[in-house]
């Protein structure tokens, strides 16, 4: 399992979400920030029954299937940090098109294209 910690002693991806959630919602929803930092990325993502790689793949799949492309760029970058290759991510989205629908997969690939850029393989 990948474990990257910074000077705050929290994993890098936990810090980045925490600071993002804190910046975006801290003034209006401190409980949301606390749950994001402590429960979601502090507990749920740290459970040892699944690797960070597997959690990222599941999260990306859920976001694609639910049509939630706003959070997709963050989780695609996190998925690559957690060991998923760009071609694995685009293959997962392609596979999901048959289950989640073509429009949702196309929207996810549009978001992925910006994140993956030159890292994604053509074709």
Buried (B, 14 or more C-beta within 10 A) or exposed (E): EEEEEEEEEBBBBBBBBBBEBBEEBBEEEEEBBBBBBEEBBBEEBEEEEBEBBBBBBEBBBBBBBEBBBEBBBBBBBBBBBBBBBBEBBBEBBEEBBEEBBEEBBEBBBEBBEEBBEEEBEEE
